[in-house]
Amino acid sequence: MFEEYSMAELTDILFMQGFAGLILFSVLVLMALGLAIIFGQMGVINMAHGEFMILGAYTTYLTSHIFETYLPALFDGYFFVAMALAFLVCFALGVLVEWGMIRFLFKRPLDTLLATWGLSLILQQSYRTFFGAREVGVTLPEWMMGSYAMTETIEVPINGIFVMVLTLFIASGVYFLMFRSLWGKQVRAVVQNRPMAGAVGIDTGKVDRYTFGIGCGIAGIAGSAFTMIGSTGPTSGQLYIVDTFLVVVFGGAQSLIGTIASAFTISQSQSTLEFFLSGSMAKVITLLIVVGILMLRPQGLFALKIRQ
């Protein structure tokens, strides 16, 4: 197999596979950050997380259409507005869902799984009703088009670079929110000892509501990023939800660092194996490796000690 390529060609191919893995890593991190916050802090299995991502993608699509039609002079900057709107829309719906459904199912993870799975079906049908069954795509600003030539033979897409920079920015924001803010201290207090946190005056219900909302809002931003690398359809979120849960469980449900390390490991392994095998076989082998590691280390790569 390798005899068909020169050393320079093989290096270029492996570099491009690694870059494709970094793009997949970025999408997985954006998806998994929100899910890790929800599952790690609340113990809620949110099967509708992929649909929140697609809601962010459809919000970006609508914003693109509005700017293209009514504000063409500002079109180059529409994506930043779209990301802010995607976060706000998904955050608002997340808060509403937590208030109207999740808070009644607290400490019943199997019930939250069934309830959010039903919610995902409702959202999928709503997307079909309002946007149709066909996939839609956004028009990217001109400055996001094209590629950047790193060498004479290696070019990387500008939108892929933007997704990676966006992921770094969001991950840094989540870190400062969780570990450098008063709200983050309250969240971590509730995680470690919920009864004691309530006893010292922390409104645990409010913390849960905003936690769920922020997790869904981050999924909305992931949806905005998703529009740059793929088309959007009513069921597109289901393509990533399994991988996202895998990332969260493999990294450690309550570990931000574990989530990032897990996403990097899975994305790079899958991307590298795709060079040697088919895409489906690469995913199967990656899954088997992760399952094998989880059998040896059920708590994931990183585990947070919790006081009972």
Secondary structure as GFF3:
##gff-version 3
##sequence-region A 1 308
A	DSSP	three_ten_helix	2	4	.	.	.	ID=ss1
A	DSSP	alpha_helix	7	42	.	.	.	ID=ss2
A	DSSP	alpha_helix	49	70	.	.	.	ID=ss3
A	DSSP	three_ten_helix	72	77	.	.	.	ID=ss4
A	DSSP	alpha_helix	78	100	.	.	.	ID=ss5
A	DSSP	three_ten_helix	102	105	.	.	.	ID=ss6
A	DSSP	alpha_helix	109	131	.	.	.	ID=ss7
A	DSSP	three_ten_helix	142	144	.	.	.	ID=ss8
A	DSSP	beta_strand	147	149	.	.	.	ID=ss9
A	DSSP	beta_strand	155	157	.	.	.	ID=ss10
A	DSSP	alpha_helix	158	179	.	.	.	ID=ss11
A	DSSP	alpha_helix	182	192	.	.	.	ID=ss12
A	DSSP	alpha_helix	194	199	.	.	.	ID=ss13
A	DSSP	alpha_helix	204	226	.	.	.	ID=ss14
A	DSSP	alpha_helix	238	251	.	.	.	ID=ss15
A	DSSP	alpha_helix	256	276	.	.	.	ID=ss16
A	DSSP	alpha_helix	279	296	.	.	.	ID=ss17
###
